[in-house]
């Protein structure tokens, strides 16, 4: 029944929505694209990613952020879209890039540059990797936690939320300490962490001419929790590292977990970032040709194209209400 309702909505609604939003920018945010069927922090399946790309290609003009001002300075027939990736998972190169290259679609990749040093994902993803790989039923570390966390296999998002909240409140050094100890306590093997992009991978992607890189900070720190000195380091060091690798200016910043305030935005602009990426499931209305504004991004994580589109256009609540009747 659910699939039939979604299919009906798609035929009646999704294919017409883009044309109602010409003076807009749809920014899609992906993280992982693979068929591993992880329970915690699931990836977008490869076939869903391809279908979403085909949909966007059909109804949108797919841009780099650096092209937004030029695009909106002249009349255009289609609304604009930007395809983005955060964190720097290797399956961007292995699974997503072949599809994007085949379709000729431009895209943006935002790197937390510490992964280039450690070859491991950022701390939040390391926790999800541990949960997926070790199959533990519960976890406790009294140094950081007041009570035992029961691992909810039926509703994994509940467990993800508990650990995300815990990590978000810890200072950067304590967060790393917690994650390292969690790996040791659970017997996690280094080889079982998600594979990440390397410097040579970035250079290979850069040669394609399809990718525009951005910073995702250095260590994926929650920027609103940092001192001024640590904040400046996260924003300047990641920018410098990426510019040294790809030999191009980095003017895109994707705020980790979407956490930002006015002070961080002002500092970002002063450091040379022109495109400020936030995390909220909204389509952007264009102001001043798209210059000087922050861009909301619609998070993509659904396991079917119909659900991904319903989420993108804010139709999930309508569908859920229909299914309840």
C-alpha positions in Angstrom: 0.0 0.0 0.0 2.8 2.4 0.9 4.6 1.9 -2.4 1.4 2.4 -4.3 0.7 5.7 -2.6 4.2 6.9 -3.1 4.1 5.9 -6.8 0.8 7.8 -7.2 2.2 10.9 -5.5 5.2 10.8 -7.8 3.1 10.6 -11.0 0.8 13.4 -9.8 3.2 15.7 -8.0 7.0 15.2 -8.1 7.5 15.7 -11.8 5.8 19.1 -11.7 7.2 20.6 -8.5 10.5 21.8 -9.9 8.8 24.1 -12.4 7.0 25.9 -9.7 10.4 26.9 -8.1 12.4 28.5 -10.9 13.8 31.3 -8.7 15.3 28.7 -6.3 18.2 26.4 -5.6 17.8 22.8 -4.5 20.9 21.6 -2.7 21.0 17.9 -2.1 23.3 16.5 0.6 24.6 13.0 0.4 27.1 11.2 2.6 27.5 7.5 1.6 26.3 5.8 -1.6 26.6 2.0 -1.4 24.5 -1.2 -1.1 25.9 -2.4 2.2 22.5 -2.1 4.0 24.0 -0.8 7.2 21.5 -0.7 10.1 23.0 2.4 11.7 23.6 5.5 9.5 22.4 3.8 6.3 23.8 4.8 2.9 21.7 5.7 -0.1 21.6 2.6 -2.3 23.4 3.0 -5.6 20.3 2.6 -7.8 18.4 5.3 -5.7 21.3 7.7 -6.1 21.3 7.1 -9.9 17.6 7.7 -10.1 17.8 10.9 -8.1 20.6 12.1 -10.4 18.5 11.3 -13.4 15.5 13.2 -11.9 17.6 16.2 -11.1 19.3 16.2 -14.6 15.9 16.2 -16.2 14.3 19.0 -14.3 17.1 21.2 -13.0 20.2 23.0 -14.2 23.0 21.3 -12.1 25.6 23.8 -11.1 28.7 24.4 -9.1 28.3 26.9 -6.3 30.8 29.2 -8.1 28.4 29.3 -11.1 25.3 30.4 -9.1 25.8 34.2 -9.5 26.3 33.9 -13.3 23.3 31.6 -13.7 20.9 33.9 -11.9 22.1 37.0 -13.6 20.3 36.0 -16.8 16.9 34.5 -17.7 16.8 30.7 -17.2 14.2 28.1 -18.0 15.0 25.7 -15.2 15.5 26.0 -11.4 19.0 25.4 -10.2 20.3 22.4 -8.2 23.6 21.5 -6.6 24.7 18.0 -5.6 26.9 17.8 -2.6 28.7 15.2 -0.5 30.0 15.6 3.0 32.8 13.8 4.9 34.7 12.2 2.0 33.7 8.6 1.9 35.6 6.5 -0.7 32.3 5.4 -2.2 32.0 8.9 -3.7 34.7 7.9 -6.0 33.8 4.2 -6.3 30.0 4.4 -6.6 28.8 7.9 -7.1 31.4 9.4 -9.5 30.8 6.8 -12.3 27.1 7.8 -12.4 27.8 11.5 -12.2 30.5 11.2 -15.0 28.1 9.2 -17.2 25.4 11.8 -16.8 27.8 14.7 -17.0 26.7 16.2 -13.7 28.7 18.6 -11.7 29.0 18.1 -8.0 30.5 19.4 -4.7 32.6 17.4 -2.2 33.3 18.8 1.3 36.2 17.2 3.1 37.0 17.2 6.8 40.7 17.1 6.1 41.8 15.1 9.2 40.6 11.9 7.3 43.6 12.5 4.9 45.9 12.0 7.9 44.1 9.2 9.8 42.5 7.3 6.8 39.5 6.9 9.2 36.2 8.7 9.2 35.2 11.5 11.5 34.2 10.6 15.1 30.4 10.4 14.6 30.8 8.0 11.7 33.3 5.9 13.6 30.7 5.3 16.3 28.1 4.3 13.7 30.7 2.0 12.1 31.3 0.4 15.5 27.6 -0.2 16.0 27.3 -1.8 12.6 30.4 -3.9 12.8 30.5 -5.2 16.4 26.7 -5.9 16.8 26.8 -5.0 20.5 23.6 -5.1 22.5 24.5 -2.3 24.9 27.4 0.1 25.7 28.7 2.0 28.7 31.7 4.0 29.6 31.1 5.7 33.0 33.8 8.2 32.3 31.6 9.9 29.8 28.1 8.4 30.3 25.7 8.4 33.3 23.9 5.2 32.2 24.1 2.2 29.9 22.8 2.7 26.4 20.7 -0.1 25.1 21.3 -0.6 21.3 17.8 -0.4 19.6 17.9 -2.7 16.6 14.3 -2.1 15.8 14.5 1.7 15.7 18.2 2.4 15.1 17.6 6.1 14.7 17.0 6.2 18.4 20.4 4.9 19.2 22.0 7.1 16.6 20.4 10.1 18.3 21.7 9.1 21.7 25.3 8.9 20.5 25.1 12.0 18.3 23.8 14.0 21.3 26.6 12.6 23.5 29.4 13.4 21.0 28.0 16.8 20.2 28.4 17.9 23.8 31.9 16.6 24.3 34.9 18.9 23.7 36.9 17.8 20.6 39.7 16.0 22.6 37.3 14.2 24.9 35.1 13.2 21.9 38.1 11.5 20.3 39.0 9.9 23.6 35.5 8.5 23.9 35.5 7.1 20.3 39.0 5.5 20.7 37.9 3.9 23.9 34.6 2.7 22.4 36.6 1.0 19.7 38.9 -0.7 22.2 36.0 -1.8 24.5 34.0 -3.3 21.6 37.0 -4.9 19.9 36.6 -2.9 16.7 39.2 -3.5 14.0 40.8 -0.6 12.1 40.1 -2.4 8.8 36.3 -2.3 9.6 36.0 1.5 9.6 34.5 3.1 6.6 37.1 3.7 3.8 37.8 7.4 3.1 39.1 9.4 0.2 42.9 9.9 0.1 44.9 12.8 -1.3 45.4 10.9 -4.6 41.7 10.2 -4.8 41.0 14.0 -4.4 43.4 14.7 -7.3 41.8 12.0 -9.4 38.4 13.5 -8.9 39.7 17.0 -9.5 41.0 16.0 -12.9 37.5 15.3 -14.1 36.5 18.9 -14.1 33.1 17.9 -12.6 33.9 18.4 -8.9 34.2 21.5 -6.8 35.7 21.0 -3.4 34.8 22.6 -0.1 35.9 22.4 3.5 33.9 20.5 6.1 36.3 21.8 8.8 39.4 19.8 9.8 38.2 17.3 12.4 34.4 17.6 11.9 34.3 19.5 15.2 31.0 21.1 16.3 32.0 24.6 15.6 29.6 26.3 18.0 31.3 24.4 20.9 34.9 25.7 20.1 37.0 28.5 21.5 37.9 31.2 19.0 41.4 29.9 18.5 40.1 26.3 17.8 37.4 27.6 15.5 39.9 29.6 13.4 42.2 26.5 13.2 39.3 24.3 12.0 38.4 26.8 9.3 41.8 27.9 8.1 43.7 24.6 8.3 41.2 22.6 6.3 41.1 25.4 3.7 44.9 25.5 3.4 45.3 21.7 3.2 42.7 21.4 0.4 44.1 24.3 -1.6 47.6 22.7 -1.3 46.2 19.4 -2.8 44.0 20.6 -5.6 45.8 24.0 -6.3 42.5 25.9 -6.4 40.8 28.3 -4.0 38.4 26.8 -1.5 35.5 29.1 -0.9 32.8 26.6 0.2 32.3 25.7 3.8 29.9 23.0 4.9 29.3 23.3 8.6 29.6 20.0 10.5 26.2 18.8 11.6 24.9 22.1 10.3 25.8 23.8 13.6 26.5 27.5 13.0 25.9 30.9 14.5 26.4 34.6 13.5 30.0 34.7 14.8 31.0 31.7 12.8 29.4 33.0 9.6 31.1 36.4 9.9 34.5 34.6 10.5 33.9 32.3 7.6 33.4 35.2 5.2 36.4 37.0 6.5 38.5 33.9 5.8 37.4 33.8 2.2 34.5 31.4 2.2 31.7 32.7 -0.1 29.3 29.8 0.0 28.1 28.7 3.5 26.3 25.4 3.7 23.8 24.6 6.4 21.7 21.5 7.1 18.0 21.9 7.0 15.5 20.2 4.7 14.5 23.3 2.7 14.8 24.5 -0.8 16.5 27.9 -1.1 14.9 31.0 -2.4 17.4 33.0 -4.4 18.4 36.4 -3.2 20.8 38.8 -4.9 21.7 36.2 -7.5 22.6 33.7 -4.8 25.6 35.7 -3.5 26.4 36.1 0.1 23.7 33.8 1.4 23.8 30.6 3.3 22.4 27.5 1.6 20.1 25.0 3.2 20.6 21.4 2.1 18.1 18.5 2.0 19.7 15.4 3.6 19.4 12.3 1.4 19.3 9.0 3.2 16.2 7.1 2.1 16.2 3.6 0.6 13.8 4.3 -2.2 13.6 7.1 -4.8 10.0 7.8 -4.1 10.7 8.4 -0.4 13.7 10.5 -1.2 11.6 12.8 -3.4 8.8 12.9 -0.9 11.4 14.0 1.7 13.0 16.5 -0.7 9.7 18.3 -1.4 8.3 18.1 2.1 5.5 15.6 1.2 6.3 13.0 3.9 3.8 14.3 6.4 1.1 14.4 3.8 1.8 10.8 2.8 2.0 9.6 6.4 -1.4 11.2 7.1 -2.9 9.5 4.1 -1.5 6.1 5.1 -3.0 6.5 8.6 -6.6 6.9 7.2 
